[in-house]
Amino acid sequence: MSRKIFFNAKVLTQDKLMPEADAFIVEEDKFIAVGNTATILAQQSTDDILIDLEGNFVIPGFNDAHIHIWKVGNLMTNMLDLRGVESIKVMQEKIAAYAEKNKHLSWIQARGFNEANFAEKRFPTKADLDAIGLNRPICVTRTCAHQIIVNSIALNIAEIDAHTAVPSGGEMKLLSDGTVAGHFTETAISLILTKISKYTKAELREMILAAQHQLLQYGVTAATDPAVDRDLLEVYKTMDAAGELKLRINAIPIRVPDGASKVYPNPEHYRSKHLTVNTVKFFADGGLSGKTAAMIRPYNNENSFGILRLSFEQFRQLAAESQQAGFKIATHAIGDAAIKMVLDVYTSISPENTTGLCHRIEHLGFPDEDDLQTMKQLGVIAVMQPLFITELGNNFIQYIDDDYLQYVYPVRAVLNAGVTVAFSTDAPVVKQFDPLQTISAAMTRKTLRGDVIASNQAITLQEALYAHTMGSAKAANQESEIGAIEVGKYADFIVLNNLEPLSAKILHTYIAGMLVN
């Protein structure tokens, strides 16, 4: 295969030893030389292919360190998308129209409502879903995927009443008369979801392919799917063997399924050019925008502190077991109470960490200075989502006190503490999963309504680029292979017309030196 020489570009390599260049050589699937155009062209041989990048910008391919790939594809293929809906009335109308169009579906499923954006300023209820008048079960998932609302038919099918046992780490809400409200949170959502037929492997493949296509258009060349069950992992492996994965995917299996009395065993380690399994996932708490993240202080105007989904003892035992088996630990922890519990566990198992694994905290909503020092000492990586400020900021303004609000998702403080930050979107929790939007959010801290939240936590363009490339590679333990335009790494890169996040366009996406978009 002929070598390719790319030249006449503004290359931001994300390699701290050579931050900028204007040309590079790709042989087979890796960078073999990076430097200035004169030096690189001097290495030209007769069979080389020259590609003039016409003065455009080049950066490593974006890496989304936490995106539910199949769920993104699910909303693109066979689930009703309610993100952006601004009233319960419109939600009802959309569900009715979807049901009419999809008469073959035994369950009507939708996702994406956000009560803070509803004109009614409240959660939808069982009564709201019953009022649609369908004779089929309805399950509507909140945008965070940590809460669901169902209609009465769904409750009857699941045989749920006020006396139903609720799994630890979840809630089944009741109405004032003591009857079931149809509103379930955290682990309790399993009481309903286990009654819905699972997607087939063919359907999961279709979802992954749909999401992959869009991610490539956004310049994403690598991504981490952070909550993978056994069936989904088998689909990824099958697609990898068939050469259907273009993205480099880091799949993170879960250990504790929602509502299950048994935990999953550690998965098998797996490593190929396009699929890696080296990390396992735990959930310490819920979501901030839905008031289930575990907090030290209560949410505004109520006596609610959120939910801790794991006990210290159970978490420590399982985390130590996975670490001993050679896996990194990735733990969802947003609230300050959850973060402290997770760091206590990580500290407790650190003497047993003989392989130098760097564990992760997903989201990291409210770390204090002591937490950040502990993370620095242990090498814990923060996987953060600036787009939460943009799309969910209105929730934060309503639900948390001013002191919390001035320190929510404090990216600047995390970087200042010397903690590695990886950027991601957590889509489809948010509707937008374009990395350029993430970078803009990190730089401006603006909500969709134009409010600025904790402006002192804004970061620079270069810091954001690094977090969405090398930072994410480090989070996946793949920094020796991807994340920078550097000799010896895979030639995964994108070409842009400029670096202004809100006006830049992805002109080309390359993976392993091959044009894929």
N, C-alpha and C positions, 0 to 999 in steps of 0.2 A: 504494500500500500504506500502510495506517495506521501511524502511529508507535506504539511500545509504550513505556509509562512503567512501569518497575519501581521499587517504593518499599518502605519499611519493611523494610530489610534491614541486616545487618551486613556491609558490603562491604570485603574486604581486597583492594585493587586491584592490588597488586604494582607500582604506579606510584610510584616514590620521591618524586615531587613532590606526590602526593596519596595517601598510603598507605591512608587510610580514607574511606569514604563510606557513604551509606545509600540512595541512589537513583541511577538513570541512565535515559537515554532511548536507545532503539534505533530508527534509521530505515534502511529497506532492510536492510542486513546489518551495519551498523557502529554503534558508540557515537557519539552526537553530543553528549551532555552527561553529566557525572558530577558528583555533589555531594550536598548534603543534601536531605532530602525537601521541605522548604519551598521551596527555590530551584527544585528540579526541577518540583514540581507547579505552581509559578507560571507555568511555560512550557506548561502544558496547553492544547490546542486541542480543539474539539468532536469531532473524529474520532479522537482518540488513544484507545488501548486501555490501561487501567490494570490493572496486575498487582501485587497486594499479596503480598509475599514473607513476610509474617507473622513478621517478626523473625528469620528464618533467616539463616544465613551464606551469603555469595556470594564465590566466588573465580574467577579465570580457569580455563578448562578445563585439566585436566592435559595435559601434553605429555610423552610417553615418548620420550626422545631416542635410544633404541637398543633396538628390539624387532623380532624377526624375525616380522613379521606373518603371512606365509603359513605359516611353520613352526608358529606357535601354532595356526593354523587346521588345519594338517595333523594335529596330535595331537587335534584336536576332531572330525576327519572320517574319515581313512582311514590312520592309523598307530597302532600299539599304544603306549600311554603307560605307561612303566615307572617314572616318577618316584614316589618314595615306597616302592618295593618294598624290603624289608628282608632278603632272602636270595636266593641263587642258585637255591635250590629253588623258591621262589615265582615267580621270574622264569621258570624253565623251565615251570612249570605255566601261567602266563599266556600264554607263547608257544604252548604246545601247544593251549590252548583257543582262542586267536585264530586259529591255523592251521585248526583244525577248523571254526570259524565262517566262515572266509574261504577256502574251497577254490578259489575262482576266481583267487586271487593267485598269480602265478608266483614272486614273491619274498616272503618274510615279513620285514617290516621293523618294528623297534621302536626306541624312543628313551627315554632318561631314567635308565638305571641309574647308581648312584653307589656304587662299591665300598667307600667309607669307611662307608657305612650298612649294608652287608651283614653278616649274622651271621658269614659266613666270613672277612671282613676281607681279601678279595683280589679281583682282577679275575676276571670270568668268562673261560672259555677256549673254544677250539675244541672241546675234548672235552666241555665242559658243553653246548654247543649240539648237538653230534653225539648226545649221550645223549638228547635229546628224541625222536629217532627219526623225524624228518620226512624225506621224500624230496624236499624242496624246499630251495633255498638260503635261509639265514637271515643277516640283517645287523642287528646290534644296535649302536646308536649310544649312546655315553656321554652323560650329560646335557649336557656342554659342547659336544658336536658336533665335538670335535677328535680323537676316537678312536673306532674301531669294532672289534667282534669279529664274526667270521664263522665259519660251519661249513665242514666239508670240501667239501661240495657246492659252496658258493660259490667256494672256492679253485679247484676243478676247472673251473668255468664260466669263471672269470677267467684260467685257465691260469697260475696263480701257483705258483712253487716257490722254493726257497732261492736260486736264481740270478737271479731277476727283478730287473731294475734298479729302484731306488727313487728317486723324485724328490727333488731337493734340498729340504731343509726338512721331511723326514718320516722316519718309521721303519717298517720292517717287522720285527716282532720274531720271533726264532727260539727254538725250544725247545732244551733242553740237548743234544739229539741232532743239532742242526743243521737240523731241519725247520721249516717255517713254522708259527708259533703261531696264525695267524689273527687277530693283533692288529696293527692299523695306526694310526699317529698322524699328525696334521697333514696335509701335502700327500700323504702316501702313501695316505690313504683314497681318493684318486682311482683307485687301482688296482682297487678294488672298485666304487665308486659309478658309474664310467663304464660299468659292465656292466649296470646296472639301468636299465630304461626310465624316461625322464624323465616327469614329470607333464604331462598335457595342459594347454593353456591353460584349458579349461573346468574342470578340477580345481583349478588354481591360483585361478581366480576363486571357486570354492566355498570354498576355504580362507580367502581374504581376507575374504569376506563373513561367514564364521563368526566369525573373529577380530574383525572390525569390530563386530559385534553385541555381543560381550562387552566390548570396550573402551569402547563408549558407555555401557554399564551401570556401568562403573567411573569414569565422568566424564572419560574421556580424549577430547579433541577434536582432538588432533594427535599424530602419531607419526612417527618416523624408522625406516624399514626399512633396516638398515645393510649389507646384502650382497646386492645385486640383480643377477641375471644378465640377459641380453638378453631371454629369453622372458618372465621375470617383469615386466620393465619394459614390454614391449609389452602385457601384460595390464593393468597399472596404467593405461597410456595409454588403452586401449580402455574400461576401466571409467570413467575420468574423462570421456571423450567421451560415454558413455552416461548420465552423471549418477548412477552407482552408488556413488561415493565420498562418504561423509558426513564421514569424518575428513579432516583436512588432512595429507596424507602427503608426507614428504620422503624420496624414494627415492635411495639411494646405490649406484650401480653399482660393481662390483668391476673392478679392472684386471688382477689376476693370478689366474686360476682355479687351483684346487688341481691340482697335478701337470701343468699344461699347459706345453708348451714355448714357446707363443706367448702374448703378453699381449693383452687386449682393447684396442681403441682407446678414446680418450675418447668418452663418449656425447655426444649433443646436449643443449644446455641446454634446459630445459623449465620453463614456469611457467604455472600456472593457479590458480584459487582453491583447488583441492583437491589439486593434485599439483605438486611442485617437484623438479627435478633440478639441483643446483648443487654437488654434492660427489662425490668418488670415494673408493673404499675400498682400503686395503692392510692386510695382516696382517704384523706384525713378529714375533710369537711365538705361543705356544699358550695353554693355560688353566692357571690356578694350581691349581684343585681336582684336576686330573689330572696335575699335575707336568710340564707341558710349557711353562709360561711361562718365558722366558729370564731366569735369575737370575745374580747375581754370586757368591753363595754357594750351595753345593749344598743340595738337599733333605735332610731328615732321614734319617739311616741309609742313605744311598746316595751314590754318586758321580755324581749326575745334576744338571745345571744347566739343564735344559729345552732348548728349541730356538729358534734364530733362523731365521725363515722367509725372510728377505730379506737380501741383502748390501747394504752401504752404497752401493756403486756402482750396482747395479741400482735400488735404491729412489730414490736421488738423481736419477737420470736420468728415471725415470718420474714422480716427484713434480714435478720441475721442468717437465716437459712438460705435466702436467695443470694446474699453477698458471699456466703461460703461456697455456693455453687458457681461463683464467678460472674454474677449479674450486677449491673448498676441498678440502683433503686431510684425510681421517679415517683414522687408523691405529690398529689394534688393538695395544696395547702394555700388558702387565700387569707383567712382571718388570722389575727395575731395569736389567738389561742391555739389554733391548729399549727401555725408555724413553729411555735415554741415546743409543742409536743413532738413534731417531726424532728426538730433539731435535737431534742433530748434523746430520741431514738437513734439518730445518726451518731451522736456523740457516744452513746452507750455501746454501739457496735463498732466504733472506729478502731479500738485496739485489735479487733479481729480482722480488720481490712488489710490483708497482707499483699494484695495485688495492686494497691494504689488506685482503685476505682474511684471516680469522682461521681458522687450521687447528685441528684437533681431535686429541685423543688419547682413544681409547675404552678405558675401564676404569681405567687409571692405578693399578696396584696398589701400587707402591713408589717414588714420586718422592722424592728427597732435597732438601735446601734449595737446592742449586745448580740442580737441575732446575726447581724451582718458580720460582726467580728468572728462569730462561731462559724459562719459559712466560709469566710476567708480561710480560717485555720483548717477547716476540714476539706476545703476544695470543692464545696457544694456549688453547683451551677444554678443560676436563676433563669428559668424559662418563662419569659414575660410577654404580655400582649398589650401593647400600647393602644390598639384599636378598641379595647374595652373603654378607654376614656372617651373616644369618639362616639361609639354606638350605644354604650350603656351609662355614659356619664350622667344623664338625667336621673337614672335610678340612684346613683351614688349621692347626688345633690339632695334627693328626697329622703334617702334611707339612713345616712350616717351623719354623725355630728361633725362640727366644723373642724375639730382637731384631726379626726380621721380623714376628712376630705382634703386637708392640706398635705396629706402624706400617703394618699392612695396610689398604689403601684409606683413606688418612688424610684424610678430608673436611675436618676442622677445620683441619689444616695447609694444605690447598690454599686454603681460603677466607681464612685468615689471611695468606697470601702475596699476596692480591689477584687470584687467578686465578678466572675465571668457571667455575662448576660447573653442569653440566646433569645432571639425574637421569633414570634410566631403569631398566629391569628386565633387559634382555637375554633376556627370555622367548623360547623355552621352555627356556633354560638353567636358569632357576628355574621352579618350578611356579606360584608366585603372581605375578600381574602387576597387582594392585590398587595404585594409587599410594599409597593410605593406608597400606598395609603397608610400602612403600618409605620413607615419611616416618617411620613408627614405628621402622623399622630404623636410620635415620640418627640418630634421637634416643636410642635405647637401646643399640644395638650388641649386641643379644642374639641368640644362636643359638636354634635350635628346641629345644635341650636346656637352655636357660637360662643357658649360659655367656655372660659379657660379654667381648668382645674389644676391646682398646684403647679403654677408656672415655673417655680424654682426646681421642678423635677424634669424640665425639658433637657434634651441632649442635642449634640451637634449632628450634622449630616454624616460625617465620617464615623462617629461612634455608632450611629444607627446602621450604616452599611456593614460595619464590622459585626455587629450583633446579629444581623440577618444573613451572614455568610460564615465567617470563621467562628463566631460565638456559637452558632447552631451546630457547626461541625464538631466543636468540642463537646457540646451537650450529648451528641450521639457517639462520642469516642471515635470520631472519624477524621480528626484534624490532620492526620498524616496522609489522607487520601483526597480530601475535598476542602473547600472553603476559601482557597486562595489561588491566584494565578502564580504558580510556583513550580519550579522544576520538580518532577516526580509525582505530581498530583494529577488526578483526572482532569482532562481538558473540558470542564463544564463552565461555561461562561455565557454572558449575555451582552448584546450590543444595544446601547441606548442613544437617542439623539441628544439628550441633555440629562442633567442630574437634579433638575427641579422636580421634586416628587409629584406635584400636582399637574405638571405639564409634560413630564418625560414619557416617551413611548418606547416600548420594547421593540426594537427593529428585528433582532434575530436572537434565537436561543440555540446554544450548542451544548450537546452532551457527548462526552468522549470525542470531542472534535468534530462531531457530525451535526449538521443542521437539523433541528427537530421542530423548529417553528420560525 
